[in-house]
Amino acid sequence: MGSGDIVLEGRGLFRSFGPVEVLSGIDIVLRAGEVHAVIGENGAGKSTLMRLLSGHLEPTKGTVAIDGVPCTFRGPVDAEHRGIVLVHQEILLAPHLTVAENIFLGREKRRGLILDDRRMNREAAAAVLDLGADIDPTTAVERLSIAQRQLVQIARALAVDHRVVIFDEPTASLTPVEADALFRVIARLRERGIAVLYISHRLAEVKAIADVVTVLRDGRLVAHHDASELEPFDMARLMVGRDMSNLYPERRPPPAAADIVLEARDVSVPGFVENASFVLRKGEILGFGGLIGAGRTELLEGVLGLRPSTGEVRVNGKAVRFRTVHDSMQAGIVYLSEDRKGKGLLVGQDLRTNLTLSALDRFRRGPLIDKAREWAALDRAITAFDIRTRRRDINAGQLSGGNQQKLLLAKSMLIEPDIVVIDEPTRGIDIGTKAEIYRFIAKLAADGKAVIVISSEMPELIGVSHRVVVMRGGHIAGEVDGARMTEAEIVVLATGVAAQAA
Amino acid sequence: MTHASETTVPRPGGGFRIDLKAAAPFIALAVLLVFGALLNPNFVSAANLLNVLTRCAFIAIIAVGATFVIASGGLDLSVGSMAAFIAGSMILIMNGMGGDPTIGTIALAMLIALGIGALCGLANGVVTTAGRIEPFIVTLGTMGIFRALVIWLAEGGSIAMKDQELRALYRPVYFGNVFGIPIPVLVFLAVAAIAAFVLYKTRFGRHVLAVGSNEEVARYSGIPVGRVRTLTYVVQGLCVAVAVLVYVPRLGAATPTTGLLWELQAITAVVIGGTALRGGTGRVWGTVCGALILEVVGNIMVLSDLVSEYLIGAVQGAIIIVAMLVQRSMSRRT
C-alpha cells in the first residue's frame, strides 16, 4: 500500500455504547500524503471510528497512536492541538457572523485589546482563495450557498496547523461541480503531505480520489484495499456483504399516453423560479435534476402551497389553487422534504406521534385520538416499511437516517396520496436502504400513482426515472428521456455549458 | 446495529420504567410537604392544606393556560394585567346592569368575562401569528395596554362591586365549599382535568405539541400552524377569565395592582412542572404541582421562622433556577 510515513493509526479499536458494541477490533493506518477512504453502510461504525480518531470519543479498548506513540486525547481540542482536524458533515457556523469572523471564531487575532479585523479578513480571504473559491470575507455566512458554507467550514478547520484532516461525508450537500472543487482541495492537501481520512457513501467519488479504502460492516473491519484494485461495484458488494447489481429495480416501460395527473403552467416562485411548466402522468416517475439552488425544491414547494407562487396548477385537468400544504394533501399530493430532521419529522417526539401527524383525522373517535389504532398503525408501518428499531417508544431522532426516511415514507403514505413528491429520497442513506427505497418508488408508480423525484445524484435520477426535467437558475432548462437520459446530457442542461471535464 | 431486532436486543427497563423527569415535581412537592410537617405540625392540618390549595387556585388556573402557550413554543407575559382588566370590566358590567341582583346577573357577567378573556387571548394570538412578531414583544405590549386600561377604568383608584346584595350572592364562589372542598379548588381541578384531556387526547392537543416541537415540520405536515398558535392564546385568555371568576368574589374589587407579577408566577409554575420553555412538551398536572409548590413554600415560610417571609419572592426565584438545573442534568443523562 502507501509509502508515506504513518501519521495516525488505530490499533484494535473497540467502542461500546452501553451493552451495544458498535466497533469491534478495527485497525487503521493513515499515512502522510495519502487519501484514505472509509466506506460502509449507515450503522457500520464509520462515524464512531472517525470520532475515536479525532478525540470526540475514547475507545473502550485499543489504542490510537500518533507517529507510533500511543496517546489519549482529552477531547477534540486536544486532538486539534496535535494536528488532527475534523470537517463536520453538518454546517456548524454562526449564520449572522461574517466569513472571517467564523473562520477565526475562538481564535481571534488581536492587536492589544482590539480585534485585528483587517488582518483576519485578509487571512480569511487568502484561506478561502486557497480552497479555490472567491468569497468576500466580510459577507455574513447566512448569505452564502450551502457549498460556500461548506468551504468556509473547511477553511476554518484548516486554519489550525494540521497533519491529518478528516472529512465526514463532505459532498452530501454538494452538486457535482462543487464536489469537484472539493476534490481539488483534497488533492492539494495530499500534495502537501497531509494525511486525509475521507468518509463517504458515494463510491464513485471514493474510487476517484482515494488511495486506500477501508470497508466496515456492522462494526467490523471487512477489508483494506488499494483503491486501484476496487471498482465501485466491488466496494458496494463488500459493504453490504451481498451482490448489489440490482440497486435499481427493473425499469418498467413509461406509461405511453396515460392521463396527466399534475400540470404546472408558468409557475413562478418569487426569488427562486420563473415561468416553469411541466406535466406528470399517471404511473410515471418524473425526475427533477439540476444544481443545488436551481430552484427544484422551491418550484415544487410553490406548486404545493408551501411557498407563495403564481401561475396555473391543474390536478387531473382541474385548475386548483393550493394556499397551504393542507390543501394539496386534500387533493392527494404529498411532499417529502429533503430536510428530514428540520421539516419532515419531529425528532423530539416518538414514532407514533410522527407517523400519524399528517393523518390524525383518520385516527379520531369523536373528539378523541384513538391511541390503540395509532399503535396498530405503527406496527403495520414497521413491518411494511422494514423500519429497524429496537423499541417502539423511542423518539424519531434516535432512528438512523435510513429508518427516518422509511418512517417519513410511512407517514406520507397514511394520507393515501395519488401523487408523491420525494425530495432527495436517499440523502445520507446507506446503500442497502437505498435499494429498498428505489423499489418502493417503483412500486408506487407500478400501482398507478405518480411520483416526482428531486435528486442531486445523477445515477439515482437516471436509475429510477422515466423522464428527467433539468432546472438551471430558476428556469426549466430542458427535459431528457430514453436514450438521452445520460449524466452528460443532464450536466450540460444543468450547467448550461458543454461538459468540460465531467 | 442495523440488524438489531426485537429478539436480540433486550428492552431496557421493561414496561414499568418511571419517567423521572415527569415525576420530579411531584417528588419535590412530597419532600416539601414532609419538610413542612416536620417544621410545624399545624402545616399538615386539613384547614391549612385546604387554605394553601385555595390560595394557589388563581395561579394554577392561569398556569394551566400558560402550559398550552408554552408547549406550542409561545409565551404570554400579559396574563397578570389581563386578569386585572377582565376583573375590572366584569365588576363595572355588574355595577352597570342594575335591576334585582340574581344568579342570572352573575351568570351573565361571568359569560361576558369569559368572552373578554377569549378576545384578549385572540388579540395576543392574532398579532403574534398574523403580524409575525415575537410573542415576548407582543405580550409585553399588551401587558402594558391591559394594565393601563385598568388604571384608566379605575381612574387611578379601585373598582369595587357596589351592590352589597350581589356581593353576598357571589361570595360563595370563593368562600364556599362542596363537601368540605373549597369551590376554587374544585374549579382548578376541573380546569386542569379538561386541559389535560384536551392536550393529551385530542387532535388540537397533538397539534399544539407538534407546533412547539418543530413549527416547520408541523407546517409541512399540513397542520394550520397559525391557527393552532392563536388558539393556544385563546385558551390562555379563557383560563385567565376563569381565574378572575373565582378571584372577584374574594375582595369584590379590582385595583391597579390586581394580578401584579402573576405572569411570572404562572411561568414559574409551568417550568417547575416540567414543561420546557422551548416548547414541544406540556405537562398539565406538573403545572398544577408547580403552582402548589410555589404556594407551599410561601406557606412554610409564613408558618416557620427559618427565613423572613419578606423573602418569599427570592425563594421562589431560587426555586425556578434550581428546577431548571435539575431538568438540565436529567435531560443530559437520558
Boltz contact constraints between the chains, C-beta under 6 A:
constraints:
  - contact:
      token1: [A, 22]
      token2: [B, 1]
      max_distance: 6.0
  - contact:
      token1: [A, 43]
      token2: [B, 1]
      max_distance: 6.0
  - contact:
      token1: [A, 43]
      token2: [B, 2]
      max_distance: 6.0
  - contact:
      token1: [A, 325]
      token2: [B, 222]
      max_distance: 6.0
  - contact:
      token1: [A, 326]
      token2: [B, 222]
      max_distance: 6.0
  - contact:
      token1: [A, 329]
      token2: [B, 222]
      max_distance: 6.0
  - contact:
      token1: [A, 337]
      token2: [B, 220]
      max_distance: 6.0
  - contact:
      token1: [A, 342]
      token2: [B, 216]
      max_distance: 6.0
  - contact:
      token1: [A, 343]
      token2: [B, 216]
      max_distance: 6.0
  - contact:
      token1: [A, 343]
      token2: [B, 217]
      max_distance: 6.0
  - contact:
      token1: [A, 343]
      token2: [B, 220]
      max_distance: 6.0
  - contact:
      token1: [A, 346]
      token2: [B, 213]
      max_distance: 6.0
  - contact:
      token1: [A, 346]
      token2: [B, 214]
      max_distance: 6.0
  - contact:
      token1: [A, 346]
      token2: [B, 217]
      max_distance: 6.0
  - contact:
      token1: [A, 348]
      token2: [B, 213]
      max_distance: 6.0
  - contact:
      token1: [A, 348]
      token2: [B, 280]
      max_distance: 6.0
  - contact:
      token1: [A, 349]
      token2: [B, 213]
      max_distance: 6.0
  - contact:
      token1: [A, 357]
      token2: [B, 210]
      max_distance: 6.0
  - contact:
      token1: [A, 357]
      token2: [B, 221]
      max_distance: 6.0
  - contact:
      token1: [A, 358]
      token2: [B, 221]
      max_distance: 6.0
  - contact:
      token1: [A, 358]
      token2: [B, 222]
      max_distance: 6.0
  - contact:
      token1: [A, 360]
      token2: [B, 203]
      max_distance: 6.0
  - contact:
      token1: [A, 367]
      token2: [B, 202]
      max_distance: 6.0
  - contact:
      token1: [A, 368]
      token2: [B, 201]
      max_distance: 6.0
  - contact:
      token1: [A, 390]
      token2: [B, 4]
      max_distance: 6.0
  - contact:
      token1: [A, 390]
      token2: [B, 9]
      max_distance: 6.0
